[in-house]
Amino acid sequence: MASRPELKAEAGFADASKLRSLQPLGPLVPSWLNERVPKDPHRPRLQYRTVWVSDTHLGTPGCNAELLLDFLRSIACDKLYLVGDIIDGWQLKKGWYWPQRHNDIVRSVLKLAKHGSRVIYVPGNHDDVLRDFVGLHFGGVEILPEDIHVTADGRRLLVLHGDMFDSVVLYARWLAHLGDHAYTLMLRTNDIYNAVRRWMGLPYWSLAAHLKKKVKNAVQFISRYEEVVARAAADRHADGVVCGHIHTAEIRNFGNVTYYNDGDWVESCTALVEHHDGRMEIIDWAERVRNEVRPRREKKKRQPVAVPA
Ligand SMILES: [Mn+2]
């Protein structure tokens, strides 16, 4: 896609104190990542052919809204896929939580649609109410149960959220429940641990991501999930599959099928992108912002002190 000068990035972050009051339980990504990063509102946007984002869980304090908004305001693409669990209907039913920032995110998506990006919303399990509206358009956003995306290099990718494979992977219901509680506890522990690390001036460390990598059962679950989804794509004669749901970004080959997972915006702040030549890449936005903020902070520290004459 050619550069679109009319599509200018909007101004940067809200101040961190405001964010605190909006997110009483605190985000899982450290607050300093959400500090105001003065960005040139006329900076060129990152150009992609396709962008996949999922598991943003809008309507919950877990959503890293500032980083997500920053990402959406930094990109331009021909096609944007919202791959499910975008709005967390389950949590909203339990209690209404909808800060201004979540409105800004919705507006930012609609703005991309207005400026020519094709926006496709594939509902997940947390926004399954939208599955009743499949085939309809809302403000330029198409709702589809799943889709086939053809890459620039001609590969056919099946795009779906991926919750339908849970039952295949998790055969016992009690196991799913135990998993849910253990997971919630893990996220809280992660929060406290990082508050301590922040106080000690250490960078953010994700316990959830670490445990998922280390704990045998979690590894088995993720690995088995990836395999099951890839096999389903092979059955459909697709060259690959793009999904979300398990909050673990990945690009992995299973025989002739490539499994892509775009990650999430609760734990990791990742997206999947297709470049204009068909090359696929996982974008770690938290990491990118961290690298932007770090040199600025160091520069600030190293500023020469005025010596009285
Ligand atoms: Mn899900």
Residues whose N, C-alpha, C, O or C-beta is under 5 A from the ligand:
A	BS01	MN	D85 G124 N125 H126 D163 H245
